[in-house]
Amino acid sequence: MTGYFSSPFPRRTSVGVDVGGVMVGGGAPVVVQSMTNTDTADVDQTVAQVAALHRAGSEIVRITVDRDESAAAVPAIRERLERLGIDVPLVGDFHYIGHKLLADHPACAEALAKYRINPGNV
């Protein structure tokens, strides 16, 4: 692995995926990801926590999108982060009704870099 520090742990071969401009897998360096613990519908608190996580080094931040109010808040969160100059990919962490929330809230779908279906809910 030229260009990276050596590790006693072998990396498995994987296909790289672009998540909002951040490469994950495919030989790319390990990426720091975090998840907020705020109510995503609370735009102020979620923006503050995403900003703090980004400043601490998180390169991708996951936010819960579990109901209509959360989905409706995502575009405002993205807009506020952009106004603050924070360019961090947001990943929507969906529970049970993600397909419905994305269909009902297309602006939410557009504001997210990636969708994640919680495997415990499948």
C-alpha positions as semicolon CSV with decimal commas, in nm:
position;residue;x (nm);y (nm);z (nm)
1;M;0,000;0,000;0,000
2;T;0,218;0,277;-0,127
3;G;0,157;0,617;0,028
4;Y;-0,011;0,492;0,345
5;F;0,138;0,382;0,674
6;S;0,194;0,012;0,705
7;S;-0,050;-0,191;0,908
8;P;-0,038;-0,542;1,051
9;F;-0,398;-0,584;0,935
10;P;-0,449;-0,673;0,570
11;R;-0,713;-0,473;0,386
12;R;-0,960;-0,668;0,179
13;T;-1,019;-0,574;-0,181
14;S;-1,332;-0,365;-0,231
15;V;-1,493;-0,139;-0,485
16;G;-1,448;0,232;-0,417
17;V;-1,759;0,443;-0,366
18;D;-1,780;0,821;-0,389
19;V;-1,982;0,963;-0,098
20;G;-2,025;1,331;-0,168
21;G;-1,668;1,369;-0,291
22;V;-1,511;1,142;-0,027
23;M;-1,386;0,806;-0,154
24;V;-1,465;0,506;0,066
25;G;-1,311;0,165;-0,005
26;G;-1,126;0,066;-0,319
27;G;-0,788;0,124;-0,157
28;A;-0,870;0,478;-0,042
29;P;-0,747;0,580;0,304
30;V;-0,969;0,498;0,600
31;V;-1,238;0,765;0,641
32;V;-1,359;0,898;0,976
33;Q;-1,738;0,885;0,994
34;S;-1,962;1,000;1,278
35;M;-2,332;1,009;1,353
36;T;-2,529;1,279;1,528
37;N;-2,738;1,198;1,832
38;T;-2,971;1,495;1,791
39;D;-3,332;1,495;1,680
40;T;-3,275;1,567;1,311
41;A;-3,595;1,773;1,305
42;D;-3,414;2,019;1,537
43;V;-3,221;2,202;1,267
44;D;-3,022;2,425;1,504
45;Q;-2,896;2,139;1,721
46;T;-2,823;1,912;1,426
47;V;-2,629;2,181;1,237
48;A;-2,429;2,260;1,552
49;Q;-2,343;1,895;1,606
50;V;-2,253;1,828;1,241
51;A;-2,028;2,137;1,247
52;A;-1,859;2,020;1,570
53;L;-1,806;1,670;1,430
54;H;-1,659;1,813;1,110
55;R;-1,423;2,040;1,306
56;A;-1,315;1,735;1,510
57;G;-1,216;1,555;1,188
58;S;-1,523;1,367;1,072
59;E;-1,518;1,341;0,694
60;I;-1,873;1,200;0,661
61;V;-2,163;1,254;0,903
62;R;-2,471;1,035;0,935
63;I;-2,804;1,180;1,046
64;T;-3,119;0,988;1,138
65;V;-3,410;1,024;0,896
66;D;-3,685;0,834;1,071
67;R;-4,002;1,039;1,019
68;D;-4,154;1,317;0,808
69;E;-4,025;1,596;1,034
70;S;-3,669;1,470;1,006
71;A;-3,689;1,434;0,629
72;A;-3,836;1,783;0,595
73;A;-3,547;1,930;0,799
74;V;-3,264;1,781;0,593
75;P;-3,261;2,047;0,315
76;A;-3,247;2,326;0,575
77;I;-2,960;2,148;0,752
78;R;-2,766;2,115;0,425
79;E;-2,832;2,483;0,338
80;R;-2,720;2,607;0,681
81;L;-2,402;2,400;0,666
82;E;-2,322;2,542;0,322
83;R;-2,376;2,897;0,451
84;L;-2,129;2,821;0,731
85;G;-1,876;2,695;0,475
86;I;-1,900;2,337;0,600
87;D;-1,873;2,094;0,311
88;V;-1,923;1,754;0,471
89;P;-2,125;1,476;0,307
90;L;-2,446;1,392;0,493
91;V;-2,564;1,033;0,495
92;G;-2,929;0,967;0,574
93;D;-2,968;0,678;0,818
94;F;-3,315;0,541;0,745
95;H;-3,539;0,320;0,959
96;Y;-3,829;0,112;0,827
97;I;-3,995;0,371;0,595
98;G;-3,700;0,521;0,409
99;H;-3,853;0,450;0,068
100;K;-4,167;0,644;0,167
101;L;-3,973;0,936;0,318
102;L;-3,754;0,971;0,009
103;A;-4,059;0,960;-0,219
104;D;-4,253;1,210;-0,007
105;H;-3,955;1,444;0,046
106;P;-3,754;1,468;-0,278
107;A;-3,560;1,769;-0,146
108;C;-3,434;1,546;0,136
109;A;-3,317;1,291;-0,119
110;E;-3,128;1,563;-0,310
111;A;-2,962;1,706;0,003
112;L;-2,808;1,374;0,108
113;A;-2,485;1,232;-0,033
114;K;-2,591;0,876;0,042
115;Y;-2,874;0,674;0,191
116;R;-2,814;0,405;0,452
117;I;-3,076;0,148;0,543
118;N;-3,023;0,041;0,902
119;P;-2,957;-0,334;0,868
120;G;-3,131;-0,405;1,196
121;N;-3,452;-0,277;1,040
122;V;-3,450;-0,483;0,720
